[in-house]
């Protein structure tokens, strides 16, 4: 039903400023700039080997503008959504309906890039609250056109999403939805003793959804927290970011064996951001 983590959405106040920030962080240029006039939003998209990253701002009125403005008003800029990809949106709707969920008919969308006038089209279904569990989520099928590819990812540039971190106060409920309903592979369910914390790893399209149990008291069980990005040379990335004026911690050994990590402390528009290099593949 779900074949990939299609993209992640970050709500920002100033789209041009956010674009500049992430050009520095990623070390690559965006591949798409466009508008969703019917939703009152504008976007900038960066493309990677296994997913894409969307900066979204309000530039009018509509449901999208309401979502962005409400999220920024309540929580400031930051991660607001994750989007799952499918090869057959009608089959996804059918499977969810068979499991007893009320799913609307797929809606159609289209976008035109101001960079090259290319047009993309898609269909999506928005998920009900019992499936989103507090995270704005929908399923998308791309039906026409595609995002331009990055010609080259330098060793000091970010090339792929390593993992997205979600905090939850209900790990068993999370498993029920993501494993049993969405059919995403649960690769790890473990209590980390020195943290006294249960973590879950779900894997799809060469990335990981890392779920960390938190005893938070918020009404909704799940909350997007942060992102970890893979680089071929964390030393090169560190040097590049420092030259760009981006604040970054010193490189250290990661929790996972044979990894090096560093945390980006500025220019992230309130998205906790980690760099990771895997020393062995």
One Martini backbone bead per residue (centre of mass of N, CA, C, O) as a GRO file, in nm:
protein
  281
    1UNK     BB    1   0.060   0.060  -0.025
    2UNK     BB    2   0.336   0.161   0.089
    3UNK     BB    3   0.657   0.255  -0.070
    4UNK     BB    4   0.718   0.550   0.067
    5UNK     BB    5   0.896   0.834   0.162
    6UNK     BB    6   0.837   1.102  -0.016
    7UNK     BB    7   0.800   1.353   0.204
    8UNK     BB    8   0.887   1.662   0.365
    9UNK     BB    9   0.753   1.925   0.584
   10UNK     BB   10   0.826   2.283   0.610
   11UNK     BB   11   0.750   2.554   0.802
   12UNK     BB   12   0.760   2.901   0.686
   13UNK     BB   13   0.787   3.242   0.662
   14UNK     BB   14   1.057   3.272   0.476
   15UNK     BB   15   1.134   3.135   0.181
   16UNK     BB   16   1.404   3.268   0.097
   17UNK     BB   17   1.555   3.222   0.362
   18UNK     BB   18   1.520   2.915   0.375
   19UNK     BB   19   1.662   2.853   0.113
   20UNK     BB   20   1.936   2.967   0.198
   21UNK     BB   21   1.982   2.783   0.438
   22UNK     BB   22   1.960   2.500   0.274
   23UNK     BB   23   2.187   2.546   0.077
   24UNK     BB   24   2.399   2.533   0.298
   25UNK     BB   25   2.334   2.262   0.429
   26UNK     BB   26   2.324   2.075   0.162
   27UNK     BB   27   2.497   2.174  -0.104
   28UNK     BB   28   2.234   2.234  -0.276
   29UNK     BB   29   1.997   2.292  -0.504
   30UNK     BB   30   1.706   2.350  -0.598
   31UNK     BB   31   1.441   2.196  -0.823
   32UNK     BB   32   1.190   2.369  -0.695
   33UNK     BB   33   0.936   2.629  -0.775
   34UNK     BB   34   0.613   2.714  -0.627
   35UNK     BB   35   0.247   2.680  -0.637
   36UNK     BB   36  -0.074   2.675  -0.437
   37UNK     BB   37  -0.338   2.851  -0.501
   38UNK     BB   38  -0.575   2.680  -0.368
   39UNK     BB   39  -0.395   2.687  -0.076
   40UNK     BB   40  -0.192   2.940  -0.027
   41UNK     BB   41   0.098   2.839  -0.143
   42UNK     BB   42   0.458   2.799  -0.123
   43UNK     BB   43   0.756   2.641  -0.279
   44UNK     BB   44   1.055   2.443  -0.193
   45UNK     BB   45   1.272   2.195  -0.353
   46UNK     BB   46   1.459   1.916  -0.241
   47UNK     BB   47   1.665   1.657  -0.378
   48UNK     BB   48   1.704   1.303  -0.326
   49UNK     BB   49   1.769   0.967  -0.337
   50UNK     BB   50   1.492   0.896  -0.126
   51UNK     BB   51   1.384   1.200  -0.124
   52UNK     BB   52   1.201   1.496  -0.023
   53UNK     BB   53   1.218   1.863   0.045
   54UNK     BB   54   0.972   2.091   0.188
   55UNK     BB   55   0.913   2.425   0.159
   56UNK     BB   56   0.652   2.610   0.340
   57UNK     BB   57   0.431   2.884   0.254
   58UNK     BB   58   0.246   3.164   0.289
   59UNK     BB   59   0.050   3.344  -0.001
   60UNK     BB   60  -0.258   3.328   0.114
   61UNK     BB   61  -0.559   3.146   0.071
   62UNK     BB   62  -0.627   2.845   0.258
   63UNK     BB   63  -0.559   2.538   0.379
   64UNK     BB   64  -0.250   2.566   0.371
   65UNK     BB   65  -0.226   2.841   0.507
   66UNK     BB   66  -0.364   2.754   0.769
   67UNK     BB   67  -0.159   2.539   0.849
   68UNK     BB   68   0.093   2.714   0.859
   69UNK     BB   69  -0.007   2.941   1.049
   70UNK     BB   70  -0.091   2.760   1.286
   71UNK     BB   71   0.181   2.621   1.339
   72UNK     BB   72   0.352   2.878   1.383
   73UNK     BB   73   0.180   2.998   1.612
   74UNK     BB   74   0.222   2.743   1.809
   75UNK     BB   75   0.552   2.638   1.719
   76UNK     BB   76   0.667   2.745   1.484
   77UNK     BB   77   0.893   2.657   1.300
   78UNK     BB   78   0.877   2.344   1.105
   79UNK     BB   79   0.776   2.042   1.126
   80UNK     BB   80   0.447   1.920   0.974
   81UNK     BB   81   0.514   1.673   0.759
   82UNK     BB   82   0.418   1.355   0.606
   83UNK     BB   83   0.472   1.163   0.299
   84UNK     BB   84   0.324   0.904   0.126
   85UNK     BB   85   0.390   0.655  -0.111
   86UNK     BB   86   0.228   0.539  -0.420
   87UNK     BB   87   0.123   0.337  -0.706
   88UNK     BB   88  -0.194   0.309  -0.582
   89UNK     BB   89  -0.446   0.497  -0.462
   90UNK     BB   90  -0.699   0.317  -0.491
   91UNK     BB   91  -0.586   0.075  -0.335
   92UNK     BB   92  -0.534   0.225  -0.073
   93UNK     BB   93  -0.825   0.303  -0.020
   94UNK     BB   94  -0.940   0.018  -0.018
   95UNK     BB   95  -0.771  -0.099   0.217
   96UNK     BB   96  -0.864   0.107   0.432
   97UNK     BB   97  -1.167   0.051   0.408
   98UNK     BB   98  -1.145  -0.256   0.484
   99UNK     BB   99  -1.035  -0.158   0.782
  100UNK     BB  100  -1.257   0.089   0.861
  101UNK     BB  101  -1.190   0.354   0.705
  102UNK     BB  102  -1.246   0.692   0.639
  103UNK     BB  103  -1.215   0.769   0.291
  104UNK     BB  104  -1.153   0.977   0.060
  105UNK     BB  105  -1.136   1.080  -0.236
  106UNK     BB  106  -0.923   1.141  -0.461
  107UNK     BB  107  -0.716   1.411  -0.524
  108UNK     BB  108  -0.614   1.671  -0.739
  109UNK     BB  109  -0.288   1.787  -0.854
  110UNK     BB  110  -0.082   2.087  -0.935
  111UNK     BB  111   0.242   2.200  -1.075
  112UNK     BB  112   0.455   2.493  -1.136
  113UNK     BB  113   0.762   2.588  -1.232
  114UNK     BB  114   0.962   2.883  -1.210
  115UNK     BB  115   1.233   2.762  -1.335
  116UNK     BB  116   1.094   2.570  -1.610
  117UNK     BB  117   0.771   2.510  -1.645
  118UNK     BB  118   0.711   2.260  -1.513
  119UNK     BB  119   0.484   1.978  -1.478
  120UNK     BB  120   0.291   1.845  -1.208
  121UNK     BB  121   0.111   1.546  -1.104
  122UNK     BB  122  -0.151   1.440  -0.864
  123UNK     BB  123  -0.257   1.215  -0.601
  124UNK     BB  124  -0.465   1.230  -0.295
  125UNK     BB  125  -0.490   1.122   0.056
  126UNK     BB  126  -0.636   1.200   0.349
  127UNK     BB  127  -0.591   1.133   0.677
  128UNK     BB  128  -0.717   1.031   0.954
  129UNK     BB  129  -0.664   1.077   1.290
  130UNK     BB  130  -0.624   0.762   1.358
  131UNK     BB  131  -0.361   0.769   1.156
  132UNK     BB  132  -0.191   1.035   1.228
  133UNK     BB  133  -0.158   1.103   1.542
  134UNK     BB  134  -0.079   1.437   1.490
  135UNK     BB  135   0.026   1.400   1.192
  136UNK     BB  136   0.059   1.539   0.905
  137UNK     BB  137  -0.098   1.325   0.654
  138UNK     BB  138  -0.032   1.163   0.331
  139UNK     BB  139  -0.118   1.019   0.016
  140UNK     BB  140   0.082   0.969  -0.287
  141UNK     BB  141   0.046   1.004  -0.653
  142UNK     BB  142   0.237   1.022  -0.928
  143UNK     BB  143   0.123   1.108  -1.275
  144UNK     BB  144   0.309   1.369  -1.367
  145UNK     BB  145   0.604   1.393  -1.380
  146UNK     BB  146   0.918   1.526  -1.236
  147UNK     BB  147   1.181   1.570  -1.056
  148UNK     BB  148   1.467   1.694  -1.067
  149UNK     BB  149   1.792   1.601  -1.073
  150UNK     BB  150   2.086   1.567  -0.923
  151UNK     BB  151   2.388   1.550  -1.072
  152UNK     BB  152   2.562   1.610  -0.792
  153UNK     BB  153   2.706   1.470  -0.498
  154UNK     BB  154   2.902   1.575  -0.285
  155UNK     BB  155   3.082   1.474  -0.012
  156UNK     BB  156   2.980   1.753   0.146
  157UNK     BB  157   2.699   1.665   0.074
  158UNK     BB  158   2.378   1.600   0.081
  159UNK     BB  159   2.210   1.283  -0.033
  160UNK     BB  160   2.038   1.167   0.223
  161UNK     BB  161   1.804   1.015   0.419
  162UNK     BB  162   1.835   0.847   0.710
  163UNK     BB  163   1.631   0.992   0.936
  164UNK     BB  164   1.329   1.008   1.119
  165UNK     BB  165   1.193   1.167   1.410
  166UNK     BB  166   0.962   1.023   1.649
  167UNK     BB  167   0.741   1.101   1.899
  168UNK     BB  168   0.597   0.886   2.164
  169UNK     BB  169   0.324   0.756   2.396
  170UNK     BB  170   0.246   0.499   2.172
  171UNK     BB  171   0.400   0.234   2.044
  172UNK     BB  172   0.175   0.022   1.996
  173UNK     BB  173  -0.004   0.206   1.822
  174UNK     BB  174   0.207   0.258   1.606
  175UNK     BB  175   0.239  -0.033   1.512
  176UNK     BB  176  -0.051  -0.080   1.425
  177UNK     BB  177  -0.037   0.125   1.192
  178UNK     BB  178   0.246   0.087   1.039
  179UNK     BB  179   0.235  -0.230   1.022
  180UNK     BB  180  -0.080  -0.327   1.000
  181UNK     BB  181  -0.179  -0.099   0.795
  182UNK     BB  182   0.075   0.012   0.615
  183UNK     BB  183   0.308  -0.208   0.584
  184UNK     BB  184   0.563  -0.142   0.752
  185UNK     BB  185   0.873  -0.225   0.838
  186UNK     BB  186   0.977  -0.378   1.134
  187UNK     BB  187   1.320  -0.375   1.246
  188UNK     BB  188   1.276  -0.245   1.548
  189UNK     BB  189   1.236  -0.348   1.908
  190UNK     BB  190   1.374  -0.150   2.175
  191UNK     BB  191   1.544  -0.129   2.483
  192UNK     BB  192   1.734   0.130   2.612
  193UNK     BB  193   1.882   0.109   2.908
  194UNK     BB  194   2.049   0.386   2.946
  195UNK     BB  195   1.758   0.538   2.873
  196UNK     BB  196   1.490   0.401   2.928
  197UNK     BB  197   1.407   0.334   2.609
  198UNK     BB  198   1.188   0.301   2.348
  199UNK     BB  199   1.250   0.172   2.015
  200UNK     BB  200   1.175   0.229   1.665
  201UNK     BB  201   1.215   0.067   1.338
  202UNK     BB  202   1.134   0.187   1.018
  203UNK     BB  203   1.149   0.055   0.676
  204UNK     BB  204   1.200   0.261   0.372
  205UNK     BB  205   1.352   0.366   0.099
  206UNK     BB  206   1.638   0.393   0.250
  207UNK     BB  207   1.491   0.451   0.527
  208UNK     BB  208   1.405   0.587   0.861
  209UNK     BB  209   1.172   0.538   1.124
  210UNK     BB  210   1.221   0.692   1.431
  211UNK     BB  211   1.093   0.578   1.747
  212UNK     BB  212   1.033   0.759   2.052
  213UNK     BB  213   0.975   0.721   2.375
  214UNK     BB  214   0.742   0.945   2.541
  215UNK     BB  215   0.606   1.106   2.843
  216UNK     BB  216   0.393   1.275   2.715
  217UNK     BB  217   0.085   1.498   2.754
  218UNK     BB  218  -0.026   1.505   2.489
  219UNK     BB  219  -0.301   1.444   2.304
  220UNK     BB  220  -0.110   1.353   2.091
  221UNK     BB  221   0.109   1.087   2.043
  222UNK     BB  222   0.250   1.231   1.791
  223UNK     BB  223   0.586   1.374   1.689
  224UNK     BB  224   0.772   1.558   1.511
  225UNK     BB  225   1.128   1.628   1.533
  226UNK     BB  226   1.370   1.504   1.328
  227UNK     BB  227   1.684   1.500   1.130
  228UNK     BB  228   1.890   1.271   0.933
  229UNK     BB  229   2.189   1.314   0.740
  230UNK     BB  230   2.374   1.202   0.471
  231UNK     BB  231   2.733   1.169   0.432
  232UNK     BB  232   3.046   1.099   0.299
  233UNK     BB  233   3.180   1.374   0.441
  234UNK     BB  234   3.191   1.517   0.746
  235UNK     BB  235   3.440   1.689   0.726
  236UNK     BB  236   3.362   1.842   0.469
  237UNK     BB  237   3.090   1.948   0.577
  238UNK     BB  238   3.202   2.104   0.817
  239UNK     BB  239   3.378   2.298   0.655
  240UNK     BB  240   3.157   2.414   0.474
  241UNK     BB  241   2.966   2.523   0.698
  242UNK     BB  242   3.167   2.709   0.842
  243UNK     BB  243   3.210   2.895   0.591
  244UNK     BB  244   2.886   2.966   0.588
  245UNK     BB  245   2.806   3.017   0.906
  246UNK     BB  246   2.743   2.743   1.034
  247UNK     BB  247   2.640   2.593   1.315
  248UNK     BB  248   2.857   2.332   1.456
  249UNK     BB  249   2.950   2.060   1.588
  250UNK     BB  250   3.148   1.837   1.676
  251UNK     BB  251   3.288   1.554   1.592
  252UNK     BB  252   3.149   1.222   1.658
  253UNK     BB  253   3.055   0.945   1.786
  254UNK     BB  254   2.813   0.736   1.738
  255UNK     BB  255   2.586   0.520   1.861
  256UNK     BB  256   2.639   0.389   1.614
  257UNK     BB  257   2.829   0.185   1.468
  258UNK     BB  258   3.031   0.334   1.243
  259UNK     BB  259   2.989   0.649   1.326
  260UNK     BB  260   2.947   0.995   1.238
  261UNK     BB  261   2.871   1.309   1.412
  262UNK     BB  262   2.663   1.615   1.373
  263UNK     BB  263   2.523   1.926   1.486
  264UNK     BB  264   2.296   2.153   1.375
  265UNK     BB  265   2.242   2.502   1.515
  266UNK     BB  266   2.173   2.646   1.237
  267UNK     BB  267   1.953   2.720   0.967
  268UNK     BB  268   1.677   2.512   1.032
  269UNK     BB  269   1.397   2.617   1.115
  270UNK     BB  270   1.351   2.432   1.379
  271UNK     BB  271   1.525   2.167   1.290
  272UNK     BB  272   1.648   1.900   1.401
  273UNK     BB  273   2.001   1.838   1.302
  274UNK     BB  274   2.177   1.565   1.151
  275UNK     BB  275   2.491   1.428   1.087
  276UNK     BB  276   2.599   1.136   0.884
  277UNK     BB  277   2.858   0.882   0.884
  278UNK     BB  278   2.931   0.584   0.719
  279UNK     BB  279   3.209   0.380   0.745
  280UNK     BB  280   3.014   0.135   0.678
  281UNK     BB  281   2.831  -0.056   0.401
   0.00000   0.00000   0.00000
